[in-house]
Amino acid sequence: MTDIPFKVICVVFSFLLFINSCSQDSQKAWEIPENSLTTKWAKDINPEKDWSSHPRPQLQRLEWHSLNGLWDYAITNGSKEPDAIDQGKILVPYPVESALSGVKKAVKPTETLWYQRMFIVPENWDYQKILLNFGAVDWSMTCWINGQEVGNHKGGFDAFSFDITDYLREGENEIKVAVTDPTNEGSQPVGKQTLDPGGIFYTAVTGIWQTVWLEPVNDVYFKSFELITDIDQMTVTIKPDIAGAYDNLSYKVMIFDEKQKIISKTESCSKNLTFDLPEMKLWHPDHPFLYQIILTIFEKETTINVDDVSSYFGMRKIHIAEDEDGFTRMFLNNEPYFQNGPLDQGYWPDGLYTPPSEEAIKEEIQIIKDMGFNMLRKHVKVEPDLFYYWCDKKGILVWQDMPNGDKKIGPNDPDIERTEASAKQFEFELTQMIKTHYNHPSIIMWVPFNEGWGQYETARITQMVKDLDPTRLVNNASGWTDRKVGDIYDIHNYPEPAMPEPESDRAVVLGEFGGISYSLSGHLWDEEFHWGYAEINDEEALTARYEDYYTTIWEYEQNGLSAAVYTQITDVESETNGLLTYDREITKIPTEILKQINTNNFVPAPVFFPPAGTLQKGDSIFISSGDKTKVFYTMDSSPPNERSTTYSAPIILNDNMTITAFAKNELDQSRMVIAEYIASDQAKPVYLNPYSLKYTGGGVYGLIDGIKGSTNFGDGKWQGFEGKDLEVVIELSESKPIDSISVSFLEGTEHWIFLPESIEIQVAGENERFESVDTFRPEQAVDYRENSIATYNTEVTTEKHIRFVKIKAKNIGTCPEWHTGNGKKAWVFVDEIVVK
């Protein structure tokens, strides 16, 4: 064994100490500020090695250099450059508002966010062009290298590059970036970001939020290329976009099945290449096969390679057609394929727009797959390329929304009129989204508009998208304001599912439903305020509601529904309607149960009608179940088995009882369900108009059960009346003098819930006419207001004995002009009526 000189040992040891010292200095310069939630991946973040995978998997060069890491930053008023950018360190690529950035500060529309760092270009990159690549910067940015402006960009979701070759010098170079962002005060695409987070809008994101990196290229290189697959002809075509091409150049494409090269061809740089794949393997969520490819530009005479990139593709087809039952459906690879998936907002408690790591992306997509979903709807956000790579790799279909911006309209409103500048920016960012992500087999649908946000010239925009990408479906408007164009008719309905009428030339889908809130303390963004479209207090009740909803979904599928999107995969800030908590720590329904339900591999549980609660003695209770099933039940709280009573006729409620039941078919049985009933001697309240079955407030006795609703309209305690007046008569247990009557109403303008136009309280004795004792005219909202409860109380001065109390509340009818729901039915929410 050769002895190692002592001097060498000392040098190596000193180098290791230096590296360790640098690492420790980086850790000291960056730490996560106090945050209400963090994810498990946060603890593994290393500022020197963050996001180390190639940021552009579909056009990879071997050589690249990440500029992620710690930068200097400053936030200033106005646009004037500060004397020094020295307010601290920020960890790129996390947005400045996020905890993972190490800063966690908001940036106002009047302020500028400055970045600065030094970098050295690798020595072996001499004599090449140097491209500076940004994955995404929100929103308007300018970049300088060594004090010279190299370019600017507007757009918060698209990748862009600058050629910085002529601005570089030997040794260290300085990069400086300035960013401004109007967020929701501007007309640009902004998605769910807002300067005032709450409800369905979340914390704003400013500045660099995807990887920044350097890349060396020669004068001739692949700028991009389109991969066009045709499973009917069993071909794939490559359409290259080559910068600086000249006559003496060709390019070569090699296609690999796994690691085995199966075919290669060469062509001049100005022409496309088409390959026959007679033993084609299809890409499908159940078997997401990806072909690997290598593309090379070379000189014909010398055969010297000028550029080499690697990529991949999947053979996949999506279209609409009529199935054998006559329904127009979405077809995947020429077979009807029902798509079922969650709404995915793409927010993280610690990184906001930026996932804490690539591993976090990978794991979340796998969780979605494990839950039995085959699709996700990426909601008004465009993700880093690595997200779509893992969707391609793991096999999950993606509906890709265009981020919203500009004004909002209600369901009955015409399209907005954008300014020329607003329309130009929207169409630029829309085009960039489609072109950048054109080659991903997982993306099968573009959604230019959602619920009327920024919706304009819908027919033209839909055709524009179709012209840019004729290989995918176009959903012209998800939710409402459908203009009867495109491939999809999409409705939203909360909380329970609904289905549009089938159409002959478009597939019908349920683009959003659900939104059931189940909040888990210790895993909440805000422990005090959280909400959903309906509120559940335990796992069993959540599972039951989810199963009930999907029992309906699978019935709709038989009647022509092509897809369903459940809101949503995770909690997001104050929204607690996710299947996962916001920190991704807890799955609220066991994954194996979700998979059974989401793949229609379960026996639906029996359904009780009326639902559990207070009923009048002598009322009948009905139990329904699916086809070819038997229901076994008990009425004494004991668990039933196949020797228990078989349901065959309504059950009469003569006393309090607990019914436990399950359904069974030839192969399997449902989960056990329990319903507790209270038999009341009190007369049922009498309604002129029935309350909505969406919001029953606990049933017919809900207004007098002593349980009061909260400011969360989905807490299950409010009775809702959609577009209808409330008129209810309460019969007291006996005639008696009363002192006061009160009634409470909820106002939640964001959720289309308004105070009544008028409220009248009447009383009557036995066999007497009603007489008015008080009238109220609530002040109506003229703008959006936070949820609040208004209680109206009146003293009863008459000495008469009262037997009946009547409450009349006049609904305003439709949402006012200033509201996004203008012209649509308004809601009245009422809860406890208290008589003293």
PyMOL commands that set and color helices and strands:
alter all, ss='L'
color gray80, all
select helices_A, chain A and resi 6-29+42-44+99-101+123-125+165-167+183-185+358-370+385-394+420-436+458-468+539-558+591-598+702-704+749-751
alter helices_A, ss='H'
color red, helices_A
select strands_A, chain A and resi 65-66+69-77+88-92+111-120+129-134+137-138+140-145+148-154+160-163+172-180+193-194+202-203+207-208+212-217+221-230+235-243+249-257+260-268+273-276+283-284+287-288+291-299+305-313+318-322+328-332+335-336+339-344+375-378+397-401+443-447+473-474+488-492+507-514+516-517+534-535+561-567+607-609+613-616+620-624+630-634+645-646+651-652+657-664+673-680+686-687+719-722+726-736+740-747+758-764+771-776+788-795+802-810+827-835
alter strands_A, ss='S'
color yellow, strands_A
deselect
rebuild
show_as cartoon
